């Protein structure tokens, strides 16, 4: 039986899986998707950051 790849949709919690990214290992929430990129909101302590990351570098948390 073939495995079904999970879809990343707005509202999904994701983890960045790109060794060259400064956000590698960070988890965030997908805000919107455009083409092959997702805008991911990272929240931590006293800061919030919205970063656009290619979908191929994200894993569902």
MOPAC internal coordinates of N, CA, C and O (Angstrom, degrees):
PM7 1SCF
backbone

  N    0.0000 0     0.00 0     0.00 0    0    0    0
  C    1.4488 1     0.00 0     0.00 0    1    0    0
  C    1.5251 1   109.06 1     0.00 0    2    1    0
  O    1.2310 1   119.97 1   -47.03 1    3    2    1
  N    1.2934 1   117.67 1   132.97 1    3    2    1
  C    1.4628 1   122.51 1  -179.67 1    5    3    2
  C    1.5208 1   110.13 1   -74.20 1    6    5    3
  O    1.2310 1   121.03 1   -36.63 1    7    6    5
  N    1.3276 1   115.64 1   143.37 1    7    6    5
  C    1.4585 1   119.14 1   178.77 1    9    7    6
  C    1.5283 1   109.36 1   -78.70 1   10    9    7
  O    1.2310 1   121.18 1   -32.39 1   11   10    9
  N    1.3026 1   115.34 1   147.61 1   11   10    9
  C    1.4603 1   121.23 1   179.58 1   13   11   10
  C    1.5206 1   107.71 1   -99.12 1   14   13   11
  O    1.2310 1   120.66 1   -56.86 1   15   14   13
  N    1.3314 1   116.35 1   123.14 1   15   14   13
  C    1.4576 1   120.96 1   179.42 1   17   15   14
  C    1.5204 1   108.82 1   -78.15 1   18   17   15
  O    1.2310 1   120.49 1   -49.16 1   19   18   17
  N    1.3268 1   116.67 1   130.84 1   19   18   17
  C    1.4582 1   121.29 1  -179.31 1   21   19   18
  C    1.5244 1   110.39 1   -71.97 1   22   21   19
  O    1.2310 1   120.75 1   -36.50 1   23   22   21
  N    1.3048 1   116.18 1   143.50 1   23   22   21
  C    1.4548 1   121.92 1   179.43 1   25   23   22
  C    1.5208 1   110.78 1   -89.94 1   26   25   23
  O    1.2310 1   121.25 1   -40.63 1   27   26   25
  N    1.3075 1   115.21 1   139.37 1   27   26   25
  C    1.4618 1   120.68 1   173.35 1   29   27   26
  C    1.5156 1   106.34 1   -95.89 1   30   29   27
  O    1.2310 1   120.75 1   -60.44 1   31   30   29
  N    1.3119 1   116.17 1   119.56 1   31   30   29
  C    1.4557 1   123.15 1  -178.12 1   33   31   30
  C    1.5217 1   109.43 1  -123.57 1   34   33   31
  O    1.2310 1   119.84 1   -17.86 1   35   34   33
  N    1.3474 1   117.92 1   162.14 1   35   34   33
  C    1.4631 1   119.33 1   174.42 1   37   35   34
  C    1.5269 1   110.07 1   -55.53 1   38   37   35
  O    1.2310 1   121.11 1   -45.44 1   39   38   37
  N    1.3148 1   115.48 1   134.56 1   39   38   37
  C    1.4585 1   121.51 1  -177.11 1   41   39   38
  C    1.5176 1   113.08 1    98.30 1   42   41   39
  O    1.2310 1   120.18 1   168.51 1   43   42   41
  N    1.3427 1   117.26 1   -11.49 1   43   42   41
  C    1.4667 1   121.43 1   179.53 1   45   43   42
  C    1.5235 1   110.24 1   -73.84 1   46   45   43
  O    1.2310 1   120.85 1   -37.41 1   47   46   45
  N    1.3220 1   115.99 1   142.59 1   47   46   45
  C    1.4573 1   121.18 1   172.04 1   49   47   46
  C    1.5230 1   107.36 1   -88.25 1   50   49   47
  O    1.2310 1   120.68 1   -50.62 1   51   50   49
  N    1.3210 1   116.30 1   129.38 1   51   50   49
  C    1.4594 1   121.93 1  -175.62 1   53   51   50
  C    1.5267 1   110.74 1  -131.14 1   54   53   51
  O    1.2310 1   121.52 1   -18.00 1   55   54   53
  N    1.3380 1   114.69 1   162.00 1   55   54   53
  C    1.4605 1   122.68 1   175.37 1   57   55   54
  C    1.5195 1   107.01 1  -124.79 1   58   57   55
  O    1.2310 1   120.53 1   -43.64 1   59   58   57
  N    1.3252 1   116.60 1   136.36 1   59   58   57
  C    1.4612 1   121.28 1   178.72 1   61   59   58
  C    1.5270 1   108.71 1   -76.74 1   62   61   59
  O    1.2310 1   120.90 1   -51.02 1   63   62   61
  N    1.3386 1   115.88 1   128.98 1   63   62   61
  C    1.4626 1   122.25 1  -178.89 1   65   63   62
  C    1.5265 1   108.94 1  -125.32 1   66   65   63
  O    1.2310 1   120.97 1  -111.82 1   67   66   65
  N    1.3237 1   115.75 1    68.18 1   67   66   65
  C    1.4759 1   122.18 1   178.82 1   69   67   66
  C    1.5187 1   107.48 1  -142.46 1   70   69   67
  O    1.2310 1   120.96 1   -70.56 1   71   70   69
  N    1.3225 1   115.78 1   109.44 1   71   70   69
  C    1.4653 1   121.96 1  -173.50 1   73   71   70
  C    1.5294 1   112.81 1   -59.02 1   74   73   71
  O    1.2310 1   119.63 1   151.25 1   75   74   73
  N    1.3395 1   118.32 1   -28.75 1   75   74   73
  C    1.4666 1   120.99 1  -177.50 1   77   75   74
  C    1.5224 1   113.24 1   -86.45 1   78   77   75
  O    1.2310 1   119.71 1   176.40 1   79   78   77
  N    1.3208 1   118.16 1    -3.60 1   79   78   77
  C    1.4618 1   121.60 1  -177.99 1   81   79   78
  C    1.5289 1   110.98 1   -91.40 1   82   81   79
  O    1.2310 1   120.61 1   -37.28 1   83   82   81
  N    1.3224 1   116.43 1   142.72 1   83   82   81
  C    1.4592 1   119.20 1   175.75 1   85   83   82
  C    1.5315 1   111.07 1   -70.65 1   86   85   83
  O    1.2310 1   120.52 1   166.92 1   87   86   85
  N    1.3248 1   116.61 1   -13.08 1   87   86   85
  C    1.4637 1   121.49 1   178.74 1   89   87   86
  C    1.5275 1   112.22 1   -96.65 1   90   89   87
  O    1.2310 1   119.57 1  -170.97 1   91   90   89
  N    1.3398 1   118.43 1     9.03 1   91   90   89
  C    1.4579 1   122.15 1   179.95 1   93   91   90
  C    1.5334 1   110.30 1   -56.56 1   94   93   91
  O    1.2310 1   121.15 1   -54.95 1   95   94   93
  N    1.3321 1   115.40 1   125.05 1   95   94   93
  C    1.4612 1   120.78 1   179.76 1   97   95   94
  C    1.5211 1   114.02 1    91.04 1   98   97   95
  O    1.2310 1   119.83 1   168.10 1   99   98   97
  N    1.3229 1   117.93 1   -11.90 1   99   98   97
  C    1.4605 1   120.67 1   178.80 1  101   99   98
  C    1.5284 1   109.26 1   -75.28 1  102  101   99
  O    1.2310 1   120.59 1   -33.62 1  103  102  101
  N    1.3003 1   116.48 1   146.38 1  103  102  101
  C    1.4581 1   120.44 1   175.49 1  105  103  102
  C    1.5228 1   108.99 1  -112.93 1  106  105  103
  O    1.2310 1   121.42 1   -34.50 1  107  106  105
  N    1.3271 1   114.89 1   145.50 1  107  106  105
  C    1.4493 1   120.34 1  -178.90 1  109  107  106
  C    1.5113 1   110.52 1  -154.79 1  110  109  107
  O    1.2310 1   121.19 1     4.61 1  111  110  109
  N    1.3101 1   115.32 1  -175.39 1  111  110  109
  C    1.4591 1   122.46 1  -177.41 1  113  111  110
  C    1.5269 1   108.92 1  -116.90 1  114  113  111
  O    1.2310 1   120.61 1   -49.87 1  115  114  113
  N    1.3406 1   116.44 1   130.13 1  115  114  113
  C    1.4623 1   121.26 1   179.26 1  117  115  114
  C    1.5273 1   109.26 1   -71.23 1  118  117  115
  O    1.2310 1   120.40 1   -53.81 1  119  118  117
  N    1.3197 1   116.84 1   126.19 1  119  118  117
  C    1.4561 1   122.79 1   179.59 1  121  119  118
  C    1.5192 1   111.93 1   -94.91 1  122  121  119
  O    1.2310 1   120.67 1   137.93 1  123  122  121
  N    1.3434 1   116.33 1   -42.07 1  123  122  121
  C    1.4658 1   120.63 1   179.00 1  125  123  122
  C    1.5203 1   108.60 1  -158.08 1  126  125  123
  O    1.2310 1   121.65 1   -19.45 1  127  126  125
  N    1.3361 1   114.44 1   160.55 1  127  126  125
  C    1.4553 1   121.55 1   179.64 1  129  127  126
  C    1.5264 1   108.01 1  -127.60 1  130  129  127
  O    1.2310 1   121.12 1   -44.70 1  131  130  129
  N    1.3215 1   115.46 1   135.30 1  131  130  129
  C    1.4629 1   121.12 1   177.82 1  133  131  130
  C    1.5199 1   107.62 1  -139.20 1  134  133  131
  O    1.2310 1   120.89 1   -67.69 1  135  134  133
  N    1.3291 1   115.90 1   112.31 1  135  134  133
  C    1.4603 1   120.04 1  -178.33 1  137  135  134
  C    1.5148 1   110.92 1    66.06 1  138  137  135
  O    1.2310 1   120.91 1    57.64 1  139  138  137
  N    1.3366 1   115.87 1  -122.36 1  139  138  137
  C    1.4601 1   120.65 1  -179.10 1  141  139  138
  C    1.5309 1   112.33 1  -105.32 1  142  141  139
  O    1.2310 1   120.67 1  -159.45 1  143  142  141
  N    1.3332 1   116.32 1    20.55 1  143  142  141
  C    1.4721 1   121.34 1  -179.70 1  145  143  142
  C    1.5279 1   110.56 1  -126.31 1  146  145  143
  O    1.2310 1   121.56 1   -26.03 1  147  146  145
  N    1.3242 1   114.62 1   153.97 1  147  146  145
  C    1.4573 1   120.43 1   177.82 1  149  147  146
  C    1.5222 1   109.24 1  -128.15 1  150  149  147
  O    1.2310 1   120.70 1   -38.81 1  151  150  149
  N    1.3173 1   116.27 1   141.19 1  151  150  149
  C    1.4577 1   121.71 1   173.02 1  153  151  150
  C    1.5232 1   106.54 1   -90.04 1  154  153  151
  O    1.2310 1   120.69 1   -63.64 1  155  154  153
  N    1.3256 1   116.29 1   116.36 1  155  154  153
  C    1.4597 1   122.32 1  -175.64 1  157  155  154
  C    1.5212 1   108.89 1  -111.58 1  158  157  155
  O    1.2310 1   120.93 1   -50.33 1  159  158  157
  N    1.3270 1   115.83 1   129.67 1  159  158  157
  C    1.4569 1   121.73 1   178.68 1  161  159  158
  C    1.5223 1   109.36 1   -95.58 1  162  161  159
  O    1.2310 1   121.08 1   -60.82 1  163  162  161
  N    1.3347 1   115.55 1   119.18 1  163  162  161
  C    1.4589 1   122.02 1   175.58 1  165  163  162
  C    1.5208 1   107.74 1  -103.26 1  166  165  163
  O    1.2310 1   120.62 1   -50.00 1  167  166  165
  N    1.3217 1   116.42 1   130.00 1  167  166  165
  C    1.4614 1   121.27 1   178.89 1  169  167  166
  C    1.5196 1   107.90 1  -123.21 1  170  169  167
  O    1.2310 1   120.77 1   -41.96 1  171  170  169
  N    1.3052 1   116.14 1   138.04 1  171  170  169
  C    1.4595 1   118.57 1   179.53 1  173  171  170
  C    1.5067 1   111.17 1  -164.12 1  174  173  171
  O    1.2310 1   120.94 1   -63.47 1  175  174  173
  N    1.3116 1   115.80 1   116.53 1  175  174  173
  C    1.4533 1   119.72 1   177.18 1  177  175  174
  C    1.5065 1   112.54 1    57.87 1  178  177  175
  O    1.2310 1   120.34 1    67.73 1  179  178  177
  N    1.3297 1   116.96 1  -112.27 1  179  178  177
  C    1.4570 1   120.96 1  -176.80 1  181  179  178
  C    1.5253 1   113.20 1  -105.21 1  182  181  179
  O    1.2310 1   120.15 1  -158.73 1  183  182  181
  N    1.3456 1   117.32 1    21.27 1  183  182  181
  C    1.4627 1   119.02 1   179.63 1  185  183  182
  C    1.5228 1   111.78 1  -137.63 1  186  185  183
  O    1.2310 1   120.94 1   -28.87 1  187  186  185
  N    1.3124 1   115.81 1   151.13 1  187  186  185
  C    1.4640 1   124.36 1   173.03 1  189  187  186
  C    1.5229 1   106.52 1  -131.01 1  190  189  187
  O    1.2310 1   120.47 1   -39.35 1  191  190  189
  N    1.3229 1   116.71 1   140.65 1  191  190  189
  C    1.4635 1   120.30 1  -178.18 1  193  191  190
  C    1.5164 1   108.36 1  -141.97 1  194  193  191
  O    1.2310 1   120.25 1   -50.69 1  195  194  193
  N    1.3327 1   117.12 1   129.31 1  195  194  193
  C    1.4562 1   122.95 1   176.25 1  197  195  194
  C    1.5288 1   107.56 1  -106.14 1  198  197  195
  O    1.2310 1   120.74 1   -61.77 1  199  198  197
  N    1.3434 1   116.19 1   118.23 1  199  198  197
  C    1.4562 1   121.97 1  -174.71 1  201  199  198
  C    1.5283 1   109.13 1  -126.61 1  202  201  199
  O    1.2310 1   120.60 1   -41.19 1  203  202  201
  N    1.3376 1   116.45 1   138.81 1  203  202  201
  C    1.4547 1   121.45 1   176.38 1  205  203  202
  C    1.5361 1   108.27 1   -92.13 1  206  205  203
  O    1.2310 1   121.39 1   -54.73 1  207  206  205
  N    1.3430 1   114.94 1   125.27 1  207  206  205
  C    1.4710 1   121.43 1  -175.12 1  209  207  206
  C    1.5300 1   108.72 1  -133.20 1  210  209  207
  O    1.2310 1   119.63 1   -41.44 1  211  210  209
  N    1.3416 1   118.32 1   138.56 1  211  210  209
  C    1.4626 1   120.36 1   175.95 1  213  211  210
  C    1.5349 1   111.53 1   -59.13 1  214  213  211
  O    1.2310 1   120.46 1   -39.55 1  215  214  213
  N    1.3111 1   116.72 1   140.45 1  215  214  213
  C    1.4617 1   121.18 1  -178.71 1  217  215  214
  C    1.5248 1   112.57 1   -59.07 1  218  217  215
  O    1.2310 1   120.29 1   148.19 1  219  218  217
  N    1.3421 1   117.06 1   -31.81 1  219  218  217
  C    1.4604 1   119.59 1  -178.24 1  221  219  218
  C    1.5351 1   112.96 1   -66.54 1  222  221  219
  O    1.2310 1   120.03 1   166.18 1  223  222  221
  N    1.3394 1   117.55 1   -13.82 1  223  222  221
  C    1.4585 1   121.69 1   178.64 1  225  223  222
  C    1.5170 1   112.95 1   -99.70 1  226  225  223
  O    1.2310 1   119.90 1  -168.87 1  227  226  225
  N    1.3311 1   117.81 1    11.13 1  227  226  225
  C    1.4648 1   121.46 1  -178.43 1  229  227  226
  C    1.5183 1   111.30 1  -117.39 1  230  229  227
  O    1.2310 1   121.31 1   -37.60 1  231  230  229
  N    1.3286 1   115.10 1   142.40 1  231  230  229
  C    1.4503 1   122.85 1   174.97 1  233  231  230
  C    1.5185 1   108.43 1  -122.61 1  234  233  231
  O    1.2310 1   120.26 1   -35.09 1  235  234  233
  N    1.3181 1   117.12 1   144.91 1  235  234  233
  C    1.4645 1   119.87 1   175.77 1  237  235  234
  C    1.5229 1   108.80 1   -67.01 1  238  237  235
  O    1.2310 1   120.84 1   -42.29 1  239  238  237
  N    1.3208 1   116.01 1   137.71 1  239  238  237
  C    1.4674 1   120.97 1  -179.72 1  241  239  238
  C    1.5142 1   110.37 1   -87.76 1  242  241  239
  O    1.2310 1   120.10 1   180.00 1  243  242  241

